Amino acid sequence: LGVKMISRVLITVFLTGFLGGVLVTGVQKLGTIPIIVQAENYELKGFDSDADIRSKGTTYEQNLNGKTLFIHNNPDLPHQHSNVDDLHDSDSWIPEQLVERTFFTGISNIVTGIAFSFLLVGVYILRGKSVSIKSGLFWGSMGFIVFSLAPSLGLPPELPGMNKSELGSRQLWWIGTVILTAVGVGILIESKSLLFKIFALILITLPHIIGESRPNVVESIIPTELSSQFVIVSLLTSAFFWIVLGVFSGYFYKKQVQELNLK
């Protein structure tokens, strides 16, 4: 019975993650991917002239898919093409075709969907309560709040070419925000004590009181309208992703796991 239960849990997780990853990839193809392509075009254009770079007097590092293209930090050598030629080698191949980009995005989304499905199903198992599509939708919404909405208040989704603060501090703030928000949301849902609920609200708001360090230079080569559009579309896409994961995980958990326990 234990092995059968585990196999059904895994079926629930993998079906949910696969379907969620495929569906959100379709949404991204229509929404976020075209915006990212536009941002990459701005990033590749860089600065129009050497005079622009000398007048800025600022360090800019332009990246594409994690690969450094240009470093602007020396008035005498404004365009240091650090490793443009390496972009086409086997270790740093970039999917230039839209089909290839969509395919690899889809693989990444499926893997992410499976990981988040594990979290949702883990919540169902730990709570030990009845699960349905409705409750799955609720917990999917909570996942969106914890992993997307709350962190975006301090670190909104960013496009390539946008000025960012130091990576380590951003990662630390994001992880701390997710953990505190998850604990706070859990206490709010499960506790009936007013004191605990107040404590939960403090945990949820604490990362935003502390704040995430922003770059000293707020200049960006990406138009404000494009970056604002990306934030909205990214959050809507993330909400769709979590809703799909919640609905499918609730449905499959009820069919695969919960009904097995009733037999």
Accessible surface in RSA format (square Angstrom, percent):
REM  Atomic radii and reference values for relative SASA: ProtOr
REM  Chains: A
REM  Algorithm: Lee & Richards
REM  Probe-radius: 1.40
REM  Slices: 20
REM RES _ NUM      All-atoms   Total-Side   Main-Chain    Non-polar    All polar
REM                ABS   REL    ABS   REL    ABS   REL    ABS   REL    ABS   REL
RES LEU A   1   160.60  89.4 114.26  81.7  46.35 116.5 117.67  82.6  42.93 115.5
RES GLY A   2    48.19  59.4   0.00   N/A  48.19  59.4  38.59 105.9   9.59  21.5
RES VAL A   3   125.23  82.4 123.10 111.4   2.13   5.1 123.45 107.3   1.78   4.8
RES LYS A   4   105.21  51.3  99.96  61.3   5.25  12.5  55.74  50.2  49.47  52.7
RES MET A   5    42.60  22.1  42.60  28.2   0.00   0.0  40.58  34.5   2.02   2.7
RES ILE A   6   107.68  61.3 106.73  79.5   0.95   2.3 107.68  77.5   0.00   0.0
RES SER A   7    46.58  39.4  42.67  56.9   3.91   9.0  36.93  78.6   9.65  13.5
RES ARG A   8    47.08  19.8  47.08  24.0   0.00   0.0   4.40   6.0  42.68  25.9
RES VAL A   9    20.52  13.5  20.52  18.6   0.00   0.0  20.52  17.8   0.00   0.0
RES LEU A  10    70.48  39.3  70.34  50.3   0.14   0.4  70.48  49.5   0.00   0.0
RES ILE A  11    76.41  43.5  71.43  53.2   4.98  12.0  76.35  55.0   0.06   0.2
RES THR A  12     0.00   0.0   0.00   0.0   0.00   0.0   0.00   0.0   0.00   0.0
RES VAL A  13     0.00   0.0   0.00   0.0   0.00   0.0   0.00   0.0   0.00   0.0
RES PHE A  14    98.06  49.1  96.43  59.7   1.63   4.3  96.83  58.7   1.24   3.5
RES LEU A  15    70.39  39.2  69.52  49.7   0.88   2.2  70.16  49.3   0.24   0.6
RES THR A  16     0.00   0.0   0.00   0.0   0.00   0.0   0.00   0.0   0.00   0.0
RES GLY A  17     0.00   0.0   0.00   N/A   0.00   0.0   0.00   0.0   0.00   0.0
RES PHE A  18   104.15  52.1 104.15  64.5   0.00   0.0 104.15  63.1   0.00   0.0
RES LEU A  19    53.52  29.8  53.52  38.3   0.00   0.0  53.52  37.6   0.00   0.0
RES GLY A  20     0.22   0.3   0.00   N/A   0.22   0.3   0.00   0.0   0.22   0.5
RES GLY A  21     0.00   0.0   0.00   N/A   0.00   0.0   0.00   0.0   0.00   0.0
RES VAL A  22    69.74  45.9  63.66  57.6   6.08  14.6  66.08  57.4   3.65   9.9
RES LEU A  23    77.15  43.0  72.76  52.1   4.40  11.1  74.43  52.3   2.72   7.3
RES VAL A  24     2.89   1.9   2.89   2.6   0.00   0.0   2.89   2.5   0.00   0.0
RES THR A  25    11.74   8.3  11.74  11.9   0.00   0.0  11.74  15.8   0.00   0.0
RES GLY A  26    36.92  45.5   0.00   N/A  36.92  45.5  34.31  94.2   2.61   5.8
RES VAL A  27    50.57  33.3  48.27  43.7   2.30   5.5  49.45  43.0   1.12   3.0
RES GLN A  28    35.61  19.9  35.61  26.0   0.00   0.0   1.31   2.8  34.30  26.0
RES LYS A  29    94.48  46.1  88.07  54.0   6.42  15.3  36.25  32.6  58.24  62.0
RES LEU A  30   154.96  86.3 128.03  91.6  26.93  67.7 130.62  91.7  24.33  65.5
RES GLY A  31    17.53  21.6   0.00   N/A  17.53  21.6  15.22  41.8   2.31   5.2
RES THR A  32    10.60   7.5  10.60  10.7   0.00   0.0   7.63  10.2   2.97   4.5
RES ILE A  33     7.33   4.2   7.26   5.4   0.07   0.2   7.33   5.3   0.00   0.0
RES PRO A  34    54.52  39.7  48.13  43.9   6.38  23.2  53.89  44.5   0.63   3.9
RES ILE A  35     4.87   2.8   4.87   3.6   0.00   0.0   4.87   3.5   0.00   0.0
RES ILE A  36    43.53  24.8  43.53  32.4   0.00   0.0  43.53  31.3   0.00   0.0
RES VAL A  37    52.96  34.8  52.87  47.9   0.09   0.2  52.87  45.9   0.09   0.2
RES GLN A  38    82.90  46.4  81.40  59.5   1.50   3.6  27.06  57.6  55.84  42.4
RES ALA A  39     0.00   0.0   0.00   0.0   0.00   0.0   0.00   0.0   0.00   0.0
RES GLU A  40    11.12   6.4  11.12   8.4   0.00   0.0   3.44   6.6   7.68   6.3
RES ASN A  41    73.50  50.7  70.74  68.4   2.75   6.6  16.00  38.5  57.50  55.6
RES TYR A  42    85.34  39.8  82.74  47.1   2.60   6.8  44.83  33.7  40.51  49.9
RES GLU A  43     0.77   0.4   0.77   0.6   0.00   0.0   0.00   0.0   0.76   0.6
RES LEU A  44    82.62  46.0  68.31  48.9  14.32  36.0  68.31  48.0  14.32  38.5
RES LYS A  45   146.95  71.7 122.05  74.9  24.90  59.3  82.35  74.1  64.60  68.8
RES GLY A  46    17.18  21.2   0.00   N/A  17.18  21.2   2.80   7.7  14.38  32.2
RES PHE A  47    24.70  12.4  14.08   8.7  10.62  27.6  16.63  10.1   8.07  23.1
RES ASP A  48   134.64  94.3  97.36  96.9  37.28  88.2  31.16  73.3 103.49 103.2
RES SER A  49    46.76  39.5  39.65  52.9   7.11  16.4  40.55  86.4   6.20   8.7
RES ASP A  50    64.56  45.2  60.56  60.3   4.00   9.5  11.74  27.6  52.82  52.7
RES ALA A  51    65.48  60.2  58.33  90.0   7.16  16.3  60.65  85.4   4.83  12.8
RES ASP A  52    51.35  36.0  50.68  50.4   0.67   1.6   5.43  12.8  45.92  45.8
RES ILE A  53     7.27   4.1   5.30   3.9   1.98   4.8   5.42   3.9   1.85   5.0
RES ARG A  54   124.34  52.2 104.71  53.4  19.63  46.7  44.32  60.6  80.02  48.5
RES SER A  55    90.92  76.8  49.90  66.6  41.02  94.5  53.12 113.1  37.80  53.0
RES LYS A  56    82.40  40.2  60.77  37.3  21.62  51.5  22.28  20.1  60.11  64.0
RES GLY A  57    65.81  81.2   0.00   N/A  65.81  81.2  31.76  87.2  34.05  76.3
RES THR A  58    31.96  22.7  21.78  22.1  10.18  24.3  16.36  22.0  15.60  23.6
RES THR A  59    87.91  62.5  71.12  72.1  16.78  40.0  44.99  60.4  42.92  64.9
RES TYR A  60    21.32  10.0  18.73  10.7   2.59   6.7  20.95  15.7   0.37   0.5
RES GLU A  61    98.01  56.3  72.84  55.1  25.17  59.9  17.27  33.4  80.75  65.9
RES GLN A  62     5.75   3.2   5.05   3.7   0.70   1.7   5.27  11.2   0.48   0.4
RES ASN A  63    52.09  35.9  49.52  47.9   2.57   6.2  18.82  45.3  33.27  32.2
RES LEU A  64    16.01   8.9  15.92  11.4   0.09   0.2  16.01  11.2   0.00   0.0
RES ASN A  65    82.97  57.2  39.08  37.8  43.89 105.7  31.52  75.9  51.45  49.7
RES GLY A  66    75.59  93.2   0.00   N/A  75.59  93.2  37.66 103.3  37.93  85.0
RES LYS A  67    55.25  27.0  54.84  33.6   0.41   1.0  17.78  16.0  37.47  39.9
RES THR A  68    26.76  19.0  24.42  24.8   2.34   5.6   7.12   9.6  19.64  29.7
RES LEU A  69     1.78   1.0   1.78   1.3   0.00   0.0   1.78   1.2   0.00   0.0
RES PHE A  70    27.64  13.8  27.64  17.1   0.00   0.0  27.64  16.8   0.00   0.0
RES ILE A  71    41.27  23.5  41.27  30.7   0.00   0.0  41.27  29.7   0.00   0.0
RES HIS A  72     0.47   0.3   0.47   0.3   0.00   0.0   0.47   0.5   0.00   0.0
RES ASN A  73    75.78  52.3  46.53  45.0  29.25  70.4  12.05  29.0  63.73  61.6
RES ASN A  74    50.08  34.5  47.96  46.3   2.12   5.1   7.20  17.3  42.88  41.4
RES PRO A  75    73.07  53.3  71.62  65.3   1.45   5.3  72.47  59.8   0.60   3.7
RES ASP A  76   116.89  81.9  98.42  98.0  18.47  43.7  26.30  61.9  90.59  90.3
RES LEU A  77   111.22  61.9 109.32  78.2   1.91   4.8 111.22  78.1   0.00   0.0
RES PRO A  78    12.84   9.4  12.84  11.7   0.00   0.0  12.84  10.6   0.00   0.0
RES HIS A  79    58.99  32.2  41.22  28.6  17.77  45.5  31.05  32.0  27.94  32.5
RES GLN A  80    60.21  33.7  53.61  39.2   6.59  15.7  22.43  47.7  37.78  28.7
RES HIS A  81   110.73  60.5  84.38  58.7  26.35  67.4  63.26  65.2  47.47  55.2
RES SER A  82    57.30  48.4  18.81  25.1  38.48  88.6  29.02  61.8  28.28  39.6
RES ASN A  83    39.97  27.6  33.67  32.5   6.30  15.2   9.90  23.8  30.07  29.1
RES VAL A  84    48.12  31.7  46.63  42.2   1.49   3.6  46.63  40.5   1.49   4.1
RES ASP A  85   129.26  90.5 112.69 112.2  16.57  39.2  36.95  87.0  92.31  92.1
RES ASP A  86    62.50  43.8  61.80  61.5   0.70   1.6   4.69  11.0  57.81  57.7
RES LEU A  87    16.37   9.1  15.02  10.7   1.35   3.4  15.02  10.6   1.35   3.6
RES HIS A  88   133.41  72.9 108.05  75.1  25.36  64.9  68.41  70.5  65.01  75.6
RES ASP A  89    57.74  40.4  47.78  47.6   9.95  23.5  39.83  93.7  17.91  17.9
RES SER A  90   108.29  91.5  72.15  96.3  36.14  83.2  56.07 119.4  52.22  73.2
RES ASP A  91   139.46  97.7 102.25 101.8  37.21  88.0  33.19  78.1 106.27 106.0
RES SER A  92    15.73  13.3   4.90   6.5  10.83  24.9  14.85  31.6   0.88   1.2
RES TRP A  93   130.30  52.3 110.06  53.3  20.23  47.5  84.69  45.2  45.60  74.0
RES ILE A  94    21.68  12.3  16.67  12.4   5.01  12.1  16.67  12.0   5.01  13.6
RES PRO A  95    25.25  18.4  25.25  23.0   0.00   0.0  25.25  20.8   0.00   0.0
RES GLU A  96   122.52  70.3  92.30  69.8  30.22  71.9  38.28  74.0  84.24  68.8
RES GLN A  97   113.04  63.2 111.84  81.7   1.21   2.9  27.69  58.9  85.35  64.7
RES LEU A  98    91.66  51.0  83.14  59.5   8.52  21.4  85.05  59.7   6.61  17.8
RES VAL A  99   118.85  78.2 114.75 103.9   4.10   9.9 117.35 102.0   1.50   4.1
RES GLU A 100    60.37  34.7  58.74  44.4   1.62   3.9  21.97  42.5  38.39  31.3
RES ARG A 101    36.63  15.4  35.54  18.1   1.09   2.6   8.71  11.9  27.92  16.9
RES THR A 102    22.54  16.0  21.93  22.2   0.61   1.5  21.93  29.5   0.61   0.9
RES PHE A 103   118.03  59.0 108.43  67.2   9.60  25.0 116.77  70.8   1.25   3.6
RES PHE A 104   100.22  50.1  94.26  58.4   5.97  15.5  94.66  57.4   5.56  15.9
RES THR A 105    35.44  25.2  29.70  30.1   5.74  13.7  20.60  27.7  14.84  22.4
RES GLY A 106     9.41  11.6   0.00   N/A   9.41  11.6   9.41  25.8   0.00   0.0
RES ILE A 107    81.43  46.3  81.02  60.4   0.41   1.0  81.04  58.4   0.39   1.1
RES SER A 108    63.43  53.6  56.19  75.0   7.24  16.7  30.24  64.4  33.19  46.5
RES ASN A 109    17.38  12.0  17.38  16.8   0.00   0.0   0.00   0.0  17.38  16.8
RES ILE A 110    32.21  18.3  32.21  24.0   0.00   0.0  32.21  23.2   0.00   0.0
RES VAL A 111    93.92  61.8  92.32  83.6   1.59   3.8  92.89  80.7   1.03   2.8
RES THR A 112    50.13  35.7  46.51  47.1   3.63   8.6  29.12  39.1  21.02  31.8
RES GLY A 113     0.00   0.0   0.00   N/A   0.00   0.0   0.00   0.0   0.00   0.0
RES ILE A 114    31.89  18.1  31.89  23.8   0.00   0.0  31.89  23.0   0.00   0.0
RES ALA A 115    53.53  49.2  45.25  69.8   8.27  18.8  50.43  71.0   3.10   8.2
RES PHE A 116    38.44  19.2  38.44  23.8   0.00   0.0  38.44  23.3   0.00   0.0
RES SER A 117     0.00   0.0   0.00   0.0   0.00   0.0   0.00   0.0   0.00   0.0
RES PHE A 118    92.15  46.1  85.11  52.7   7.04  18.3  85.38  51.8   6.77  19.4
RES LEU A 119    90.65  50.5  85.63  61.3   5.01  12.6  88.46  62.1   2.19   5.9
RES LEU A 120     8.17   4.6   8.05   5.8   0.12   0.3   8.17   5.7   0.00   0.0
RES VAL A 121     2.17   1.4   2.17   2.0   0.00   0.0   2.17   1.9   0.00   0.0
RES GLY A 122    25.17  31.0   0.00   N/A  25.17  31.0  24.73  67.9   0.44   1.0
RES VAL A 123    45.90  30.2  44.06  39.9   1.84   4.4  45.25  39.3   0.65   1.8
RES TYR A 124     4.17   1.9   2.15   1.2   2.02   5.3   3.46   2.6   0.71   0.9
RES ILE A 125    88.20  50.2  73.26  54.6  14.93  36.0  75.36  54.3  12.84  34.8
RES LEU A 126   158.50  88.3 126.59  90.6  31.91  80.2 129.64  91.0  28.86  77.7
RES ARG A 127    73.50  30.9  48.98  25.0  24.53  58.4  22.61  30.9  50.90  30.8
RES GLY A 128    67.00  82.6   0.00   N/A  67.00  82.6  32.35  88.8  34.65  77.6
RES LYS A 129   117.01  57.1 103.62  63.6  13.39  31.9  74.63  67.2  42.38  45.1
RES SER A 130    93.53  79.0  68.05  90.8  25.48  58.7  49.02 104.4  44.51  62.4
RES VAL A 131     5.93   3.9   5.58   5.1   0.34   0.8   5.58   4.9   0.34   0.9
RES SER A 132    37.04  31.3  37.04  49.4   0.00   0.0  25.22  53.7  11.83  16.6
RES ILE A 133    81.79  46.5  80.65  60.1   1.14   2.7  80.65  58.1   1.14   3.1
RES LYS A 134   172.10  84.0 165.15 101.3   6.96  16.6 111.39 100.3  60.72  64.7
RES SER A 135    30.75  26.0  25.13  33.5   5.61  12.9  30.23  64.4   0.52   0.7
RES GLY A 136     0.00   0.0   0.00   N/A   0.00   0.0   0.00   0.0   0.00   0.0
RES LEU A 137    70.70  39.4  70.70  50.6   0.00   0.0  70.70  49.7   0.00   0.0
RES PHE A 138    86.47  43.3  81.40  50.4   5.07  13.2  86.24  52.3   0.23   0.7
RES TRP A 139    27.93  11.2  26.88  13.0   1.05   2.5  22.40  11.9   5.53   9.0
RES GLY A 140     0.00   0.0   0.00   N/A   0.00   0.0   0.00   0.0   0.00   0.0
RES SER A 141    37.11  31.4  35.25  47.0   1.86   4.3  22.66  48.3  14.45  20.2
RES MET A 142    32.55  16.9  32.49  21.5   0.06   0.1  25.92  22.0   6.62   8.8
RES GLY A 143     8.16  10.1   0.00   N/A   8.16  10.1   7.56  20.7   0.60   1.4
RES PHE A 144    32.44  16.2  32.44  20.1   0.00   0.0  32.44  19.7   0.00   0.0
RES ILE A 145    56.79  32.3  56.79  42.3   0.00   0.0  56.79  40.9   0.00   0.0
RES VAL A 146     9.23   6.1   9.23   8.4   0.00   0.0   9.23   8.0   0.00   0.0
RES PHE A 147    47.20  23.6  38.80  24.0   8.41  21.9  38.80  23.5   8.41  24.1
RES SER A 148    19.36  16.4  12.22  16.3   7.14  16.4   8.02  17.1  11.34  15.9
RES LEU A 149    66.57  37.1  66.57  47.6   0.00   0.0  66.57  46.8   0.00   0.0
RES ALA A 150     6.72   6.2   5.24   8.1   1.48   3.4   6.70   9.4   0.02   0.1
RES PRO A 151     2.47   1.8   2.47   2.3   0.00   0.0   2.47   2.0   0.00   0.0
RES SER A 152    13.59  11.5   5.48   7.3   8.11  18.7   4.30   9.2   9.29  13.0
RES LEU A 153   125.99  70.2  91.11  65.2  34.88  87.7  94.46  66.3  31.53  84.9
RES GLY A 154    18.62  23.0   0.00   N/A  18.62  23.0  13.22  36.3   5.40  12.1
RES LEU A 155    28.37  15.8  18.07  12.9  10.29  25.9  18.24  12.8  10.13  27.3
RES PRO A 156    49.43  36.0  45.97  41.9   3.47  12.6  45.97  37.9   3.47  21.5
RES PRO A 157    35.12  25.6  22.48  20.5  12.64  46.0  34.05  28.1   1.07   6.7
RES GLU A 158    38.46  22.1  13.26  10.0  25.20  60.0   6.46  12.5  32.00  26.1
RES LEU A 159     0.43   0.2   0.06   0.0   0.37   0.9   0.43   0.3   0.00   0.0
RES PRO A 160    31.53  23.0  23.79  21.7   7.74  28.1  30.79  25.4   0.74   4.6
RES GLY A 161    20.44  25.2   0.00   N/A  20.44  25.2   8.05  22.1  12.38  27.7
RES MET A 162    43.16  22.3  34.11  22.6   9.04  21.5  34.14  29.0   9.02  11.9
RES ASN A 163    41.93  28.9  28.84  27.9  13.09  31.5   8.84  21.3  33.08  32.0
RES LYS A 164    77.20  37.7  55.45  34.0  21.74  51.8  40.01  36.0  37.18  39.6
RES SER A 165    11.64   9.8   3.45   4.6   8.19  18.9   7.88  16.8   3.77   5.3
RES GLU A 166   120.71  69.3 103.92  78.6  16.79  40.0  74.74 144.6  45.97  37.5
RES LEU A 167    99.90  55.6  95.44  68.3   4.45  11.2  95.44  67.0   4.45  12.0
RES GLY A 168    34.28  42.3   0.00   N/A  34.28  42.3  28.58  78.4   5.70  12.8
RES SER A 169    38.87  32.8  29.58  39.5   9.28  21.4  34.37  73.2   4.50   6.3
RES ARG A 170    41.07  17.2  40.68  20.7   0.39   0.9   4.82   6.6  36.25  22.0
RES GLN A 171    96.12  53.8  92.21  67.4   3.92   9.3  29.10  61.9  67.02  50.8
RES LEU A 172   133.49  74.3 129.83  92.9   3.66   9.2 131.54  92.4   1.95   5.3
RES TRP A 173    24.65   9.9  16.77   8.1   7.88  18.5  23.56  12.6   1.09   1.8
RES TRP A 174    96.54  38.7  96.54  46.7   0.00   0.0  83.00  44.3  13.54  22.0
RES ILE A 175    87.63  49.9  87.12  64.9   0.51   1.2  87.63  63.1   0.00   0.0
RES GLY A 176    26.77  33.0   0.00   N/A  26.77  33.0  26.53  72.8   0.24   0.5
RES THR A 177     0.38   0.3   0.00   0.0   0.38   0.9   0.00   0.0   0.38   0.6
RES VAL A 178    13.59   8.9  13.59  12.3   0.00   0.0  13.59  11.8   0.00   0.0
RES ILE A 179    96.82  55.1  93.90  70.0   2.92   7.0  96.78  69.7   0.04   0.1
RES LEU A 180    47.18  26.3  47.18  33.8   0.00   0.0  47.18  33.1   0.00   0.0
RES THR A 181     0.70   0.5   0.70   0.7   0.00   0.0   0.70   0.9   0.00   0.0
RES ALA A 182    43.92  40.4  34.09  52.6   9.83  22.4  35.62  50.2   8.31  22.0
RES VAL A 183    70.76  46.6  63.11  57.1   7.65  18.4  70.05  60.9   0.70   1.9
RES GLY A 184     0.00   0.0   0.00   N/A   0.00   0.0   0.00   0.0   0.00   0.0
RES VAL A 185    15.06   9.9  15.02  13.6   0.04   0.1  15.06  13.1   0.00   0.0
RES GLY A 186    26.35  32.5   0.00   N/A  26.35  32.5  25.55  70.1   0.80   1.8
RES ILE A 187    36.57  20.8  32.57  24.3   4.01   9.7  36.03  25.9   0.54   1.5
RES LEU A 188    50.84  28.3  43.39  31.0   7.45  18.7  43.52  30.6   7.31  19.7
RES ILE A 189    56.14  31.9  26.06  19.4  30.08  72.5  31.83  22.9  24.31  66.0
RES GLU A 190    90.36  51.9  64.09  48.5  26.27  62.6  46.88  90.7  43.48  35.5
RES SER A 191    25.43  21.5  15.95  21.3   9.48  21.8  19.38  41.3   6.05   8.5
RES LYS A 192   200.15  97.6 169.62 104.1  30.53  72.7 114.68 103.2  85.47  91.0
RES SER A 193    45.43  38.4  33.71  45.0  11.72  27.0  30.85  65.7  14.58  20.4
RES LEU A 194   130.34  72.6 124.18  88.8   6.16  15.5 125.28  88.0   5.06  13.6
RES LEU A 195   136.81  76.2 133.01  95.2   3.79   9.5 134.09  94.2   2.72   7.3
RES PHE A 196   112.67  56.4 112.25  69.5   0.42   1.1 112.67  68.3   0.00   0.0
RES LYS A 197    63.89  31.2  63.89  39.2   0.00   0.0  46.15  41.5  17.74  18.9
RES ILE A 198    81.68  46.5  81.62  60.8   0.06   0.2  81.62  58.8   0.06   0.2
RES PHE A 199    97.92  49.0  96.94  60.0   0.98   2.6  97.87  59.3   0.05   0.2
RES ALA A 200     0.00   0.0   0.00   0.0   0.00   0.0   0.00   0.0   0.00   0.0
RES LEU A 201    94.32  52.5  93.85  67.1   0.47   1.2  94.14  66.1   0.18   0.5
RES ILE A 202    93.45  53.2  92.00  68.5   1.45   3.5  93.37  67.2   0.08   0.2
RES LEU A 203    21.91  12.2  21.91  15.7   0.00   0.0  21.91  15.4   0.00   0.0
RES ILE A 204    34.77  19.8  34.77  25.9   0.00   0.0  34.77  25.0   0.00   0.0
RES THR A 205    62.84  44.7  62.63  63.5   0.21   0.5  55.94  75.1   6.90  10.4
RES LEU A 206    66.19  36.9  66.11  47.3   0.07   0.2  66.19  46.5   0.00   0.0
RES PRO A 207     6.06   4.4   3.64   3.3   2.42   8.8   6.06   5.0   0.00   0.0
RES HIS A 208    61.48  33.6  36.26  25.2  25.23  64.5  35.91  37.0  25.57  29.8
RES ILE A 209   131.40  74.8 101.94  75.9  29.45  71.0 108.24  77.9  23.16  62.8
RES ILE A 210   125.18  71.2  93.22  69.5  31.96  77.0  99.62  71.7  25.56  69.4
RES GLY A 211    33.60  41.4   0.00   N/A  33.60  41.4  23.73  65.1   9.87  22.1
RES GLU A 212    17.43  10.0   1.21   0.9  16.22  38.6   3.22   6.2  14.21  11.6
RES SER A 213    67.69  57.2  49.70  66.3  17.99  41.4  56.05 119.3  11.65  16.3
RES ARG A 214   107.13  45.0  85.43  43.5  21.70  51.7  55.78  76.2  51.35  31.1
RES PRO A 215    27.80  20.3  14.52  13.2  13.28  48.3  21.75  18.0   6.05  37.6
RES ASN A 216   155.45 107.2 118.60 114.6  36.85  88.7  33.60  80.9 121.84 117.8
RES VAL A 217    55.03  36.2  50.60  45.8   4.43  10.7  54.13  47.0   0.90   2.4
RES VAL A 218   132.31  87.1 108.33  98.1  23.98  57.8 111.45  96.8  20.87  56.6
RES GLU A 219    68.96  39.6  61.34  46.4   7.61  18.1  38.42  74.3  30.54  24.9
RES SER A 220    44.40  37.5  17.13  22.9  27.27  62.8  18.48  39.3  25.93  36.3
RES ILE A 221    38.95  22.2  20.32  15.1  18.64  44.9  28.60  20.6  10.36  28.1
RES ILE A 222     9.17   5.2   0.08   0.1   9.10  21.9   0.61   0.4   8.57  23.2
RES PRO A 223    44.18  32.2  31.90  29.1  12.28  44.6  43.78  36.1   0.39   2.4
RES THR A 224   100.39  71.4  94.77  96.1   5.62  13.4  60.03  80.6  40.36  61.0
RES GLU A 225   133.89  76.9 124.13  93.9   9.76  23.2  73.66 142.5  60.23  49.2
RES LEU A 226    14.29   8.0  11.67   8.4   2.61   6.6  13.41   9.4   0.88   2.4
RES SER A 227    16.58  14.0  15.91  21.2   0.67   1.5   5.48  11.7  11.10  15.6
RES SER A 228    52.95  44.7  47.75  63.7   5.20  12.0  31.86  67.9  21.08  29.5
RES GLN A 229    87.93  49.2  83.49  61.0   4.44  10.6  26.10  55.6  61.83  46.9
RES PHE A 230    17.52   8.8  17.52  10.9   0.00   0.0  17.52  10.6   0.00   0.0
RES VAL A 231    35.01  23.0  35.01  31.7   0.00   0.0  35.01  30.4   0.00   0.0
RES ILE A 232   105.94  60.3 103.93  77.4   2.01   4.8 105.77  76.2   0.17   0.5
RES VAL A 233    32.45  21.4  32.11  29.1   0.34   0.8  32.45  28.2   0.00   0.0
RES SER A 234    17.86  15.1  12.54  16.7   5.32  12.2  12.64  26.9   5.21   7.3
RES LEU A 235    38.36  21.4  37.69  27.0   0.67   1.7  38.00  26.7   0.36   1.0
RES LEU A 236   119.45  66.5 113.52  81.2   5.94  14.9 113.81  79.9   5.65  15.2
RES THR A 237     8.30   5.9   7.06   7.2   1.24   3.0   5.94   8.0   2.35   3.6
RES SER A 238    23.51  19.9  18.52  24.7   4.99  11.5  19.45  41.4   4.06   5.7
RES ALA A 239    22.11  20.3  21.96  33.9   0.15   0.3  22.08  31.1   0.03   0.1
RES PHE A 240    72.07  36.1  68.88  42.7   3.18   8.3  71.42  43.3   0.64   1.8
RES PHE A 241    17.67   8.8  17.52  10.9   0.15   0.4  17.67  10.7   0.00   0.0
RES TRP A 242     4.97   2.0   4.97   2.4   0.00   0.0   2.01   1.1   2.96   4.8
RES ILE A 243    72.42  41.2  72.42  54.0   0.00   0.0  72.42  52.1   0.00   0.0
RES VAL A 244    14.70   9.7  12.42  11.2   2.28   5.5  14.70  12.8   0.00   0.0
RES LEU A 245     0.00   0.0   0.00   0.0   0.00   0.0   0.00   0.0   0.00   0.0
RES GLY A 246     0.00   0.0   0.00   N/A   0.00   0.0   0.00   0.0   0.00   0.0
RES VAL A 247    43.21  28.4  43.21  39.1   0.00   0.0  43.21  37.5   0.00   0.0
RES PHE A 248    52.89  26.5  52.89  32.8   0.00   0.0  52.89  32.1   0.00   0.0
RES SER A 249     0.00   0.0   0.00   0.0   0.00   0.0   0.00   0.0   0.00   0.0
RES GLY A 250     0.00   0.0   0.00   N/A   0.00   0.0   0.00   0.0   0.00   0.0
RES TYR A 251    88.57  41.4  88.39  50.3   0.18   0.5  50.03  37.6  38.54  47.5
RES PHE A 252    29.34  14.7  29.34  18.2   0.00   0.0  29.34  17.8   0.00   0.0
RES TYR A 253    16.47   7.7  16.47   9.4   0.00   0.0   3.15   2.4  13.32  16.4
RES LYS A 254    82.05  40.0  82.05  50.3   0.00   0.0  31.68  28.5  50.37  53.6
RES LYS A 255    91.29  44.5  83.24  51.1   8.04  19.1  35.80  32.2  55.48  59.1
RES GLN A 256    46.57  26.0  46.57  34.0   0.00   0.0   0.00   0.0  46.57  35.3
RES VAL A 257     3.33   2.2   3.33   3.0   0.00   0.0   3.33   2.9   0.00   0.0
RES GLN A 258    28.74  16.1  28.39  20.7   0.35   0.8  17.58  37.4  11.16   8.5
RES GLU A 259    59.11  33.9  58.07  43.9   1.04   2.5  17.90  34.6  41.21  33.6
RES LEU A 260    12.29   6.8   7.81   5.6   4.48  11.3   7.81   5.5   4.48  12.1
RES ASN A 261    91.44  63.1  60.51  58.5  30.93  74.5  27.95  67.3  63.49  61.4
RES LEU A 262   144.22  80.3 110.75  79.2  33.47  84.1 113.94  80.0  30.28  81.5
RES LYS A 263   179.54  87.6 114.45  70.2  65.08 155.0 109.20  98.3  70.34  74.9
END  Absolute sums over single chains surface
CHAIN  1 A    14685.4      12312.5       2372.9      10254.2       4431.2
END  Absolute sums over all chains
TOTAL         14685.4      12312.5       2372.9      10254.2       4431.2
